[in-house]
Amino acid sequence: MRWLVGWSSIAASFGTVGAVDAGGEGRTVQPVGSQLLWGDPDPLWAVGDWRPDEIRVINVATPEGAPTARLAVLGCCGATDEQLRVGLLSARGGAMRHLTAWPGSYTAVVQIGRRITVAGDLAGARPVFHTPWANGTAYATAALPLADLIEAQLDIGHLAALLACPETPEALGDGTPYVGVKRVPPGHALILREGSREITGYEAVASLAVAAPQADPVHAVEGVRDALVEAVRARLTAPRHAPETLPPDPGPVPGMGPAERRAARGAPVPGIGADLSGGSASATLALLASGLPGLPGTLLGHGTGAGERLLAVTFNDLTTRGHEDELERARAIAANPRLHHVVVAAGEEALPYAALDSGPLTDEPAPSLVVSERHRRRLAAGSADHFVGHGARQVLDAHPARLADLLMDRRRRHILRPVAALTKAEGASAHSLFVPLTLYRAARRLARTSYRTGLEAAADRLPDANRYAPDLGTPADASLAALAWSRPGPAARWLTGEALAEVAVRLQEAAIRPTSVQRPGEARARAALARSAADHRILEQAAEVRSQRLHAPFLDNQVVRAARGLPESLRVQPGARAAILRRVLGGAGIHDLPPGWGTPSQATSAVATRTGLRAALPELMALFDAPLLADAGLVEARVVRKALRAASEGEPLPLDGLADLASTELWLRRLLARRGTCWTGTAAPRQRAVAGGVVPSGRSLQP
């Protein structure tokens, strides 16, 4: 786990807390295992196993008496040192947006005198957190260290909102699972001036009164292509890193090759690699990384390096059937001579819910905790720098609520094709005849519903969410349910009435709070992207392989920004994501794609989830025998156990909701079993996060 942390004080120094002694030899409080980037009065540290090239600090010489100007960029950033200097000089005038426009995925911290600016990303994969501390403000890219710093307790209300409305920012607000630790929203920056804090957005907000000019689809797709190519190029031009020294190879093992033995020891392969699932997102990144032209020092200007082949990893789940077409597409793509194909076969040991008793503590709970072992086995066979296609669906696809945006702009003809596709997916039935009219009415109703009215209606319906039927119908039914300003999450049906009522109060308060309202489709799409990016961040921590870096270019700022320039009429067309990525590959000179490329592949994941739930049912029943969620008043243990047993027997229940409950309970247990703290020093906090926490039932949550 890697993070940065710093603070801003009111006075020139905190005095005894955070002060440097005369010789500069130590501090009274500092993060464990930290690397100081700059010192008092407003210090900044990098904590964790950062690579040397992932930490870049630029200082600009200033005239005598002028305030200090310096910039720290942590992560993979494709900007040159000269570009960073120019950006720092521009930031002295207050400009921020250009600090987020360089290729790559990174966090930028600018200090101009006593003013500190920390820019978050657009998707939410690199968030920024802050909390009041010692007459000032502390900030970090992880919430747990700040919770340790202030000895925070658990925020049970936030956990309830995370389970009831995970894709509703109004319910979550700027909170975290820790009381007192706040989150900077995606697309915003945290500005600190001698301890005071300000949160400001750096992206323009579209007007609701005037329709945005219709973007040219050709130029918009070209923008996505250029941004995605630059995002991949930023990773390829970065210095290569070999895995750290691990236990020696035990020698030949029957049935295991060198790659399998290396994966068993927990060491990734040196070089560049990528997922290759047969889907459009991962295949696009693998093909771009293996054949991107114009890289310096490569053979004939092609490939990832002179004589180097990109390692393409395909996961083969032996416990399920129905993904043979994906494997065949992956093998056809891997026939490229610049790819080295590795198939990772796994059985029950890699199913969802496997190895729940192992795994590290993550910063926050997320559904990816129950599938971390599945991903860890695949990633262990990957490379030191590994591309994944996470976020492509949320960045490029159209949320069903965008149909309402088209109606607001009086572009009714553009909804014909998506409605026709949903009608076709419904199948030949009497019900399918009414799908077009039903969808049109729902989209029109959402377009005519104001932000405040929509949230108030959602708050009124939320206390009855546990009475609703599960949302497991056809694609048309799922689209109808998504045509709303807010909707309950899949786990809401198992929450207690008290928990749902508390979340409903949050929605009612948000409805009357002044805010910059977006169009319903755009707002829902951004919320879904933030949810996906947060899950990816936790997956990086839960399935972390030593000496490996995961790269998700679709979540980079410049890719997200370019994708937002796509016209909604193009987004809502059936197969839009595959068509966009096909044109991206075509612009990079890659045209030969296997038949069926871009076909959606979500059917087998539900089968694997149900199979894993059935295999891990005894462990799950023990997990919810006396759950901490029940002690907090969020669920009833008996109800959850009944749902787990029914789902394992094949009853149609929302499996995503059960995964949310299991991952949250698992995270709580790991948090309370934790030992140690993130801070050291004579004035360091004596207790760690959630110290002395007590849930409503009276059971102590103290670790």
Solvent accessible surface area in square Angstrom, and as a share of the most:
residue,aa,sasa,rsa
1,M,66,0.29
2,R,65,0.24
3,W,19,0.07
4,L,2,0.01
5,V,0,0.00
6,G,0,0.00
7,W,0,0.00
8,S,0,0.00
9,S,3,0.02
10,I,106,0.54
11,A,59,0.46
12,A,72,0.56
13,S,49,0.32
14,F,30,0.13
15,G,43,0.42
16,T,107,0.62
17,V,37,0.21
18,G,0,0.00
19,A,23,0.17
20,V,52,0.30
21,D,75,0.39
22,A,119,0.92
23,G,60,0.58
24,G,46,0.45
25,E,157,0.71
26,G,31,0.30
27,R,38,0.14
28,T,40,0.23
29,V,0,0.00
30,Q,54,0.24
31,P,2,0.02
32,V,78,0.45
33,G,65,0.62
34,S,37,0.24
35,Q,97,0.43
36,L,75,0.37
37,L,25,0.12
38,W,12,0.04
39,G,21,0.20
40,D,44,0.23
41,P,37,0.23
42,D,0,0.00
43,P,0,0.00
44,L,0,0.00
45,W,2,0.01
46,A,2,0.01
47,V,9,0.05
48,G,40,0.38
49,D,65,0.34
50,W,38,0.13
51,R,27,0.10
52,P,116,0.73
53,D,45,0.24
54,E,17,0.08
55,I,24,0.12
56,R,49,0.18
57,V,52,0.30
58,I,15,0.07
59,N,93,0.48
60,V,27,0.16
61,A,103,0.80
62,T,43,0.25
63,P,96,0.61
64,E,178,0.80
65,G,80,0.77
66,A,33,0.25
67,P,70,0.44
68,T,65,0.38
69,A,1,0.01
70,R,45,0.16
71,L,0,0.00
72,A,0,0.00
73,V,1,0.01
74,L,0,0.00
75,G,5,0.05
76,C,22,0.13
77,C,17,0.10
78,G,34,0.33
79,A,4,0.03
80,T,79,0.46
81,D,68,0.35
82,E,105,0.47
83,Q,88,0.39
84,L,0,0.00
85,R,100,0.37
86,V,83,0.47
87,G,3,0.03
88,L,0,0.00
89,L,87,0.43
90,S,51,0.33
91,A,5,0.04
92,R,85,0.31
93,G,74,0.71
94,G,38,0.36
95,A,48,0.37
96,M,30,0.13
97,R,112,0.41
98,H,54,0.24
99,L,2,0.01
100,T,3,0.02
101,A,46,0.36
102,W,27,0.09
103,P,31,0.19
104,G,2,0.02
105,S,32,0.21
106,Y,15,0.06
107,T,2,0.01
108,A,3,0.02
109,V,0,0.00
110,V,4,0.02
111,Q,3,0.02
112,I,21,0.11
113,G,18,0.18
114,R,60,0.22
115,R,56,0.21
116,I,0,0.00
117,T,11,0.06
118,V,0,0.00
119,A,6,0.05
120,G,7,0.06
121,D,11,0.06
122,L,5,0.02
123,A,0,0.00
124,G,10,0.10
125,A,14,0.11
126,R,66,0.24
127,P,9,0.05
128,V,0,0.00
129,F,0,0.00
130,H,9,0.04
131,T,0,0.00
132,P,72,0.45
133,W,37,0.13
134,A,40,0.31
135,N,126,0.65
136,G,8,0.08
137,T,0,0.00
138,A,0,0.00
139,Y,0,0.00
140,A,0,0.00
141,T,21,0.12
142,A,1,0.01
143,A,0,0.00
144,L,10,0.05
145,P,1,0.01
146,L,0,0.00
147,A,0,0.00
148,D,0,0.00
149,L,5,0.03
150,I,49,0.25
151,E,62,0.28
152,A,6,0.05
153,Q,86,0.38
154,L,14,0.07
155,D,33,0.17
156,I,36,0.18
157,G,7,0.06
158,H,5,0.02
159,L,0,0.00
160,A,0,0.00
161,A,0,0.00
162,L,29,0.14
163,L,3,0.01
164,A,0,0.00
165,C,1,0.01
166,P,12,0.08
167,E,60,0.27
168,T,4,0.02
169,P,72,0.46
170,E,42,0.19
171,A,1,0.01
172,L,32,0.16
173,G,48,0.46
174,D,62,0.32
175,G,10,0.10
176,T,0,0.00
177,P,0,0.00
178,Y,2,0.01
179,V,78,0.45
180,G,27,0.26
181,V,1,0.01
182,K,75,0.32
183,R,50,0.18
184,V,4,0.03
185,P,51,0.32
186,P,54,0.34
187,G,8,0.07
188,H,59,0.26
189,A,0,0.00
190,L,0,0.00
191,I,15,0.08
192,L,0,0.00
193,R,112,0.41
194,E,82,0.37
195,G,7,0.07
196,S,69,0.44
197,R,108,0.39
198,E,79,0.35
199,I,67,0.34
200,T,36,0.21
201,G,38,0.37
202,Y,16,0.06
203,E,38,0.17
204,A,99,0.76
205,V,84,0.48
206,A,45,0.35
207,S,59,0.38
208,L,81,0.40
209,A,97,0.75
210,V,106,0.61
211,A,48,0.37
212,A,56,0.43
213,P,127,0.80
214,Q,87,0.39
215,A,39,0.30
216,D,65,0.34
217,P,53,0.33
218,V,77,0.44
219,H,127,0.57
220,A,13,0.10
221,V,5,0.03
222,E,65,0.29
223,G,29,0.28
224,V,1,0.00
225,R,65,0.24
226,D,71,0.37
227,A,12,0.09
228,L,0,0.00
229,V,18,0.10
230,E,71,0.32
231,A,0,0.00
232,V,0,0.00
233,R,61,0.22
234,A,9,0.07
235,R,7,0.03
236,L,8,0.04
237,T,74,0.43
238,A,30,0.24
239,P,77,0.48
240,R,93,0.34
241,H,44,0.20
242,A,78,0.60
243,P,28,0.18
244,E,90,0.40
245,T,128,0.74
246,L,34,0.17
247,P,85,0.54
248,P,118,0.74
249,D,61,0.32
250,P,104,0.65
251,G,18,0.17
252,P,130,0.82
253,V,54,0.31
254,P,130,0.82
255,G,89,0.86
256,M,66,0.30
257,G,25,0.24
258,P,91,0.57
259,A,31,0.24
260,E,80,0.36
261,R,34,0.12
262,R,66,0.24
263,A,24,0.19
264,A,78,0.60
265,R,72,0.26
266,G,27,0.26
267,A,9,0.07
268,P,0,0.00
269,V,33,0.19
270,P,75,0.47
271,G,12,0.12
272,I,4,0.02
273,G,0,0.00
274,A,0,0.00
275,D,15,0.08
276,L,1,0.00
277,S,55,0.36
278,G,0,0.00
279,G,15,0.14
280,S,6,0.04
281,A,12,0.09
282,S,10,0.06
283,A,0,0.00
284,T,0,0.00
285,L,1,0.01
286,A,0,0.00
287,L,9,0.04
288,L,1,0.00
289,A,0,0.00
290,S,1,0.01
291,G,6,0.06
292,L,2,0.01
293,P,52,0.32
294,G,57,0.55
295,L,10,0.05
296,P,114,0.72
297,G,74,0.71
298,T,21,0.12
299,L,116,0.58
300,L,159,0.79
301,G,22,0.21
302,H,82,0.37
303,G,4,0.04
304,T,5,0.03
305,G,14,0.14
306,A,75,0.58
307,G,72,0.69
308,E,54,0.24
309,R,127,0.46
310,L,0,0.00
311,L,12,0.06
312,A,0,0.00
313,V,1,0.01
314,T,3,0.02
315,F,40,0.17
316,N,24,0.12
317,D,8,0.04
318,L,97,0.48
319,T,44,0.26
320,T,6,0.03
321,R,175,0.64
322,G,57,0.55
323,H,19,0.09
324,E,83,0.37
325,D,98,0.51
326,E,30,0.14
327,L,16,0.08
328,E,104,0.47
329,R,22,0.08
330,A,0,0.00
331,R,110,0.40
332,A,53,0.41
333,I,11,0.05
334,A,12,0.09
335,A,80,0.62
336,N,35,0.18
337,P,108,0.68
338,R,87,0.32
339,L,4,0.02
340,H,79,0.35
341,H,48,0.21
342,V,21,0.12
343,V,57,0.33
344,V,23,0.13
345,A,59,0.46
346,A,6,0.04
347,G,15,0.15
348,E,120,0.54
349,E,82,0.37
350,A,1,0.00
351,L,4,0.02
352,P,5,0.03
353,Y,3,0.01
354,A,21,0.16
355,A,46,0.35
356,L,21,0.10
357,D,141,0.73
358,S,57,0.37
359,G,36,0.34
360,P,62,0.39
361,L,40,0.20
362,T,1,0.01
363,D,0,0.00
364,E,13,0.06
365,P,10,0.06
366,A,9,0.07
367,P,32,0.20
368,S,5,0.03
369,L,4,0.02
370,V,6,0.04
371,V,33,0.19
372,S,8,0.05
373,E,28,0.12
374,R,42,0.15
375,H,39,0.17
376,R,54,0.20
377,R,94,0.34
378,R,23,0.08
379,L,2,0.01
380,A,12,0.09
381,A,10,0.07
382,G,0,0.00
383,S,1,0.01
384,A,0,0.00
385,D,11,0.06
386,H,0,0.00
387,F,0,0.00
388,V,1,0.00
389,G,14,0.14
390,H,47,0.21
391,G,7,0.07
392,A,2,0.01
393,R,94,0.34
394,Q,58,0.26
395,V,7,0.04
396,L,0,0.00
397,D,38,0.20
398,A,27,0.21
399,H,29,0.13
400,P,41,0.26
401,A,0,0.00
402,R,20,0.07
403,L,7,0.04
404,A,0,0.00
405,D,0,0.00
406,L,0,0.00
407,L,19,0.09
408,M,68,0.30
409,D,24,0.12
410,R,186,0.68
411,R,50,0.18
412,R,121,0.44
413,R,175,0.64
414,H,34,0.15
415,I,8,0.04
416,L,119,0.59
417,R,147,0.54
418,P,13,0.08
419,V,12,0.07
420,A,60,0.47
421,A,36,0.28
422,L,31,0.16
423,T,34,0.20
424,K,172,0.73
425,A,59,0.46
426,E,26,0.12
427,G,34,0.33
428,A,115,0.89
429,S,56,0.36
430,A,77,0.60
431,H,99,0.44
432,S,9,0.06
433,L,141,0.70
434,F,128,0.53
435,V,5,0.03
436,P,52,0.33
437,L,90,0.45
438,T,56,0.33
439,L,1,0.00
440,Y,63,0.24
441,R,123,0.45
442,A,10,0.07
443,A,1,0.01
444,R,91,0.33
445,R,152,0.55
446,L,7,0.03
447,A,23,0.18
448,R,186,0.68
449,T,34,0.20
450,S,62,0.40
451,Y,30,0.11
452,R,130,0.47
453,T,73,0.42
454,G,7,0.07
455,L,1,0.00
456,E,62,0.28
457,A,35,0.27
458,A,8,0.06
459,A,1,0.01
460,D,98,0.51
461,R,103,0.38
462,L,2,0.01
463,P,52,0.32
464,D,56,0.29
465,A,4,0.03
466,N,59,0.30
467,R,193,0.70
468,Y,89,0.34
469,A,88,0.68
470,P,43,0.27
471,D,65,0.34
472,L,81,0.40
473,G,50,0.48
474,T,46,0.27
475,P,70,0.44
476,A,1,0.01
477,D,50,0.26
478,A,44,0.34
479,S,11,0.07
480,L,52,0.26
481,A,38,0.30
482,A,6,0.04
483,L,15,0.08
484,A,22,0.17
485,W,23,0.08
486,S,3,0.02
487,R,70,0.26
488,P,39,0.25
489,G,12,0.11
490,P,47,0.30
491,A,0,0.00
492,A,1,0.01
493,R,54,0.20
494,W,15,0.05
495,L,4,0.02
496,T,21,0.12
497,G,37,0.36
498,E,132,0.59
499,A,4,0.03
500,L,0,0.00
501,A,45,0.35
502,E,81,0.37
503,V,0,0.00
504,A,6,0.05
505,V,74,0.43
506,R,60,0.22
507,L,1,0.00
508,Q,80,0.36
509,E,89,0.40
510,A,3,0.03
511,A,6,0.04
512,I,110,0.56
513,R,126,0.46
514,P,129,0.81
515,T,76,0.44
516,S,81,0.52
517,V,42,0.24
518,Q,41,0.18
519,R,15,0.06
520,P,4,0.02
521,G,0,0.00
522,E,25,0.11
523,A,26,0.20
524,R,11,0.04
525,A,10,0.08
526,R,66,0.24
527,A,7,0.05
528,A,16,0.12
529,L,9,0.04
530,A,30,0.23
531,R,50,0.18
532,S,25,0.16
533,A,0,0.00
534,A,36,0.28
535,D,39,0.20
536,H,13,0.06
537,R,18,0.07
538,I,3,0.02
539,L,10,0.05
540,E,49,0.22
541,Q,21,0.09
542,A,1,0.01
543,A,1,0.01
544,E,63,0.28
545,V,11,0.06
546,R,131,0.48
547,S,16,0.10
548,Q,9,0.04
549,R,16,0.06
550,L,26,0.13
551,H,18,0.08
552,A,8,0.06
553,P,0,0.00
554,F,1,0.00
555,L,9,0.05
556,D,2,0.01
557,N,11,0.06
558,Q,22,0.10
559,V,0,0.00
560,V,2,0.01
561,R,42,0.15
562,A,23,0.18
563,A,1,0.01
564,R,67,0.25
565,G,38,0.36
566,L,6,0.03
567,P,8,0.05
568,E,28,0.12
569,S,11,0.07
570,L,31,0.15
571,R,11,0.04
572,V,14,0.08
573,Q,30,0.13
574,P,62,0.39
575,G,54,0.52
576,A,9,0.07
577,R,40,0.15
578,A,17,0.13
579,A,46,0.35
580,I,1,0.00
581,L,0,0.00
582,R,110,0.40
583,R,101,0.37
584,V,0,0.00
585,L,0,0.00
586,G,21,0.20
587,G,42,0.41
588,A,20,0.15
589,G,55,0.53
590,I,30,0.15
591,H,133,0.59
592,D,138,0.72
593,L,29,0.15
594,P,17,0.10
595,P,125,0.79
596,G,41,0.39
597,W,10,0.04
598,G,19,0.18
599,T,67,0.39
600,P,112,0.70
601,S,38,0.24
602,Q,98,0.43
603,A,83,0.64
604,T,28,0.17
605,S,57,0.37
606,A,54,0.42
607,V,76,0.44
608,A,3,0.02
609,T,28,0.16
610,R,52,0.19
611,T,33,0.19
612,G,1,0.01
613,L,0,0.00
614,R,118,0.43
615,A,58,0.45
616,A,9,0.07
617,L,36,0.18
618,P,91,0.57
619,E,98,0.44
620,L,0,0.00
621,M,36,0.16
622,A,69,0.54
623,L,19,0.09
624,F,1,0.00
625,D,97,0.50
626,A,57,0.44
627,P,1,0.01
628,L,10,0.05
629,L,0,0.00
630,A,30,0.23
631,D,25,0.13
632,A,6,0.04
633,G,33,0.31
634,L,4,0.02
635,V,4,0.02
636,E,85,0.38
637,A,18,0.14
638,R,150,0.55
639,V,46,0.27
640,V,1,0.00
641,R,62,0.23
642,K,137,0.58
643,A,6,0.05
644,L,1,0.01
645,R,108,0.39
646,A,19,0.14
647,A,0,0.00
648,S,5,0.03
649,E,135,0.60
650,G,40,0.39
651,E,84,0.38
652,P,88,0.56
653,L,12,0.06
654,P,10,0.07
655,L,17,0.08
656,D,99,0.51
657,G,0,0.00
658,L,1,0.01
659,A,12,0.09
660,D,8,0.04
661,L,0,0.00
662,A,1,0.00
663,S,1,0.01
664,T,6,0.03
665,E,0,0.00
666,L,11,0.05
667,W,1,0.00
668,L,2,0.01
669,R,82,0.30
670,R,36,0.13
671,L,1,0.01
672,L,25,0.13
673,A,68,0.53
674,R,33,0.12
675,R,174,0.64
676,G,46,0.44
677,T,47,0.27
678,C,22,0.13
679,W,5,0.02
680,T,59,0.34
681,G,37,0.35
682,T,132,0.77
683,A,45,0.35
684,A,18,0.14
685,P,21,0.13
686,R,230,0.84
687,Q,81,0.36
688,R,46,0.17
689,A,1,0.00
690,V,0,0.00
691,A,11,0.09
692,G,33,0.31
693,G,3,0.03
694,V,95,0.54
695,V,4,0.02
696,P,106,0.66
697,S,77,0.49
698,G,54,0.52
699,R,101,0.37
700,S,63,0.41
701,L,4,0.02
702,Q,101,0.45
703,P,40,0.25
